[in-house]
Amino acid sequence: MQKAGATGELIFNVIACMKITLNKNIASCLYAAITTDTGNFSYSNTTPDTMRIAADILDTGIDLPYLNRCLFRTIPFHKLKLHALAVSKTQLFEYGRIGISFITMDEIQSCGATNEDSEGIIDSIRDIDSVEIAAFLRESEGGLIRVSLRGKSSADVSRIATRFGGGGHKLAAGCTLEASVESAFGQILDAAKELLVGSGD
């Protein structure tokens, strides 16, 4: 069975099989689905078929600059403040190969932000040049800590997630810990260090 790099690709193929006309409105939605799933065509799930479908979508005349601005270059100020705070709190370990940050509920509230506004912070940590394993911890209600994990090397971050009852993929995973921020931070850091050793680096 042929694999698709994004859910939007599957929908595109269903639409094609049903012989539905691909208008600008449908094409714009498909573009948003595909480009976000593939990290704006930068993730390893981007395939030649992905690009061919994207070309067919562009042929409909969608407003590409407008869509990209809405999807990737527009951010509310309160969200920007939250991201700036989280990035400023990032700590590096193991000669910069592990990057971890966290945000508390009080900090989210002080920025006038919501839990959803923390989306994307993990990517900023991952993008630090030396970082191979990135982790972002967000304090949640009920004494829970939501953990997002990203990798960009041979280290399989899903192994960290499954250790704490979570899951995901090699380069993107997550889990939830019932612990204080300090305790969760230490547990995730220890697991990340062990993963680096286990990966043979």
PyMOL commands that set and color helices and strands:
alter all, ss='L'
color gray80, all
select helices_A, chain A and resi 7-17+24-37+48-58+64-72+77-88+105-110+115-118+121-126+141-143+158-163+181-198
alter helices_A, ss='H'
color red, helices_A
select strands_A, chain A and resi 91-93+98-103+133-140+144-151+167-168+172-178
alter strands_A, ss='S'
color yellow, strands_A
deselect
rebuild
show_as cartoon
